[in-house]
Amino acid sequence: MRNHHFLSIKSKRQKSSAFTLIELLIVIVIIAILASVAFPVTALVMEQARRSEANNEVTQLKAAIGSYELEYSKLPFASGTGGEGDLRMDTFQDNIISVLAGYNVDGLNPRKKAFYQGKRAKDAKTSKKPRGGVFGTDEQLQLADPWGREYYIVIDSNYDNILEDLPGAEDEEVRASVAVWSRGKQKDGEDLPKEKWIKSGF
């Protein structure tokens, strides 16, 4: 009788353990399903946040160049670099960010007035390709978009208030003195529609 009671308890424990294992497997499956659903949603939210950040940045850059023009009655480019058409530059190769940040590079900001105060890239010191902010030092400041690439700027260097051959508006004459844009998540070699680029001024 005692053995029967012992076997009964052992059997119940085995069933309890088996049931617990099944429950655990069910929980794992549910978590896996939720994760598979949540991942694309999270990625979408992050991409929207990057686009919002880039949109804010191109707007700030355009406004900063406008403030510079009001201060100096000219656009921020050195004499002789403009031509009959428009001047195209980017925030990696050119000194536009340093000039707008208050440095007198090439004599372009003799009053050393800051028109632009961008946030520092969080990974500026640890990455060779920072994302989403200003990096570099003083007269060699650069600005990366949230995807780690440059912003592009076109300036009306002949002062006719017409910008031509802008992305997504190649066949149009845009009435503006400045245009700024980011290619968004487009990687080198990819053909992301230009309508999806983040733009200001056109």
C-alpha positions in Angstrom: 0.0 0.0 0.0 2.8 2.3 0.8 4.6 1.5 -2.5 1.4 2.2 -4.4 1.1 5.6 -2.6 4.8 6.3 -3.5 4.3 5.4 -7.1 1.2 7.6 -7.2 3.1 10.6 -5.9 6.0 10.0 -8.3 3.5 9.7 -11.2 1.9 13.0 -10.3 5.3 14.7 -10.1 6.2 13.4 -13.5 3.0 14.6 -15.0 3.5 18.0 -13.3 7.0 18.2 -14.6 5.8 17.2 -18.1 3.1 19.8 -18.0 5.5 22.5 -16.9 7.8 21.6 -19.8 4.9 21.9 -22.2 3.9 25.3 -20.7 7.5 26.4 -21.1 7.6 25.4 -24.8 4.3 27.2 -25.4 5.7 30.4 -23.8 8.8 30.1 -25.9 6.7 29.8 -29.1 4.6 32.7 -28.1 7.6 34.9 -27.4 9.1 33.9 -30.8 5.9 34.8 -32.6 5.7 38.2 -30.8 9.4 38.9 -31.5 8.9 38.1 -35.2 6.0 40.6 -35.3 7.6 43.2 -33.2 10.9 43.3 -35.1 9.6 44.8 -38.3 7.4 47.2 -36.4 10.5 48.4 -34.4 12.5 48.7 -37.5 9.8 50.8 -39.1 9.6 53.1 -36.1 13.3 53.6 -36.0 13.4 54.4 -39.7 10.6 57.0 -39.2 12.6 58.5 -36.4 15.7 58.7 -38.6 13.7 60.4 -41.4 12.2 62.9 -38.9 15.7 63.7 -37.6 17.0 64.2 -41.1 14.0 66.4 -42.0 14.7 68.6 -39.0 18.4 68.8 -39.9 17.9 69.9 -43.5 15.4 72.5 -42.3 17.9 73.8 -39.8 20.7 73.9 -42.4 18.6 75.8 -44.9 17.6 78.3 -42.1 21.2 78.7 -41.0 22.3 79.5 -44.6 19.5 82.0 -44.8 20.6 83.7 -41.6 24.2 83.8 -42.9 22.9 85.6 -46.0 21.0 88.1 -43.9 24.1 88.8 -41.8 26.7 89.1 -44.7 24.4 89.9 -47.6 26.0 87.0 -49.5 25.8 83.2 -49.5 28.5 81.2 -47.8 30.9 80.3 -50.6 34.4 81.6 -51.4 34.9 84.0 -54.3 35.8 82.1 -57.4 34.1 78.8 -56.4 30.8 79.8 -57.9 30.1 79.9 -61.6 27.4 80.6 -64.1 25.3 77.8 -62.6 24.7 76.6 -59.1 27.3 75.5 -56.6 26.9 72.0 -55.2 28.6 71.0 -51.9 28.2 68.3 -49.2 28.7 68.2 -45.5 31.7 65.8 -45.7 34.0 67.4 -48.3 33.3 71.1 -47.9 33.8 73.6 -45.0 30.2 74.7 -44.9 29.4 73.3 -41.4 32.5 74.9 -39.8 31.6 78.3 -41.4 28.0 78.1 -40.2 29.1 77.0 -36.7 31.1 80.2 -36.3 34.6 79.5 -37.6 36.2 82.0 -40.0 37.3 79.4 -42.6 38.6 80.9 -45.8 37.5 84.3 -44.5 33.8 83.4 -44.9 32.8 84.2 -41.3 34.9 87.1 -40.1 32.5 88.0 -37.3 32.7 84.4 -36.1 29.0 84.3 -35.6 27.3 80.9 -35.1 24.3 80.3 -37.4 24.1 76.6 -36.8 24.4 74.5 -33.6 24.0 70.9 -34.5 24.2 68.1 -31.9 27.4 66.1 -31.7 27.2 62.6 -33.2 27.0 60.1 -30.3 29.6 57.8 -31.8 31.9 60.6 -33.1 34.9 59.3 -31.0 34.4 55.6 -31.5 33.3 55.2 -35.1 35.1 56.0 -38.4 31.6 56.7 -39.8 29.5 58.6 -37.2 25.8 58.9 -37.6 23.3 61.6 -36.9 25.3 64.6 -35.9 28.4 66.8 -36.1 31.9 65.3 -35.8 35.4 66.5 -36.4 37.1 69.6 -34.9 36.8 73.3 -35.2 37.6 74.3 -38.8 37.1 70.7 -40.1 33.6 70.0 -38.8 31.5 67.5 -40.8 27.8 66.6 -40.5 26.4 63.1 -41.0 22.8 62.2 -41.5 21.2 59.4 -39.4 22.4 56.8 -41.9 26.0 57.9 -41.7 26.2 59.8 -45.0 26.5 63.4 -46.1 23.9 66.0 -46.6 23.9 67.8 -49.9 23.6 71.5 -50.4 23.0 73.5 -53.6 23.6 77.3 -53.5 22.5 79.8 -56.0 26.0 81.1 -56.6 25.0 83.4 -59.6 22.2 84.9 -57.5 19.5 84.5 -60.1 17.2 82.8 -57.5 16.9 79.8 -59.7 18.2 76.3 -58.8 18.4 73.7 -61.6 19.0 70.0 -61.8 17.8 69.2 -58.3 17.0 65.5 -57.4 13.5 64.7 -58.3 13.1 68.0 -60.1 15.6 67.7 -62.9 13.3 69.2 -65.5 12.2 72.1 -63.4 13.6 75.5 -62.4 13.1 75.8 -58.7 12.8 79.4 -57.4 15.1 79.3 -54.4 18.6 80.4 -53.3 19.3 77.2 -51.3 18.3 73.6 -51.3 19.4 70.9 -48.9 18.8 67.2 -48.9 19.7 63.7 -47.6 19.5 60.5 -49.7 17.8 58.8 -46.7 18.5 55.1 -46.3 19.8 54.8 -49.9 23.1 53.0 -49.9 25.8 53.5 -52.5 24.8 51.8 -55.6 21.2 51.5 -54.7 18.5 53.3 -56.7 16.2 54.8 -54.1 13.5 57.0 -55.8 14.5 60.6 -55.4 11.0 61.4 -54.2 11.8 59.5 -51.0 14.9 61.7 -50.3 14.5 64.1 -47.4 14.6 67.6 -48.9 14.2 71.2 -47.9 13.8 74.1 -50.3 12.4 72.3 -53.3 
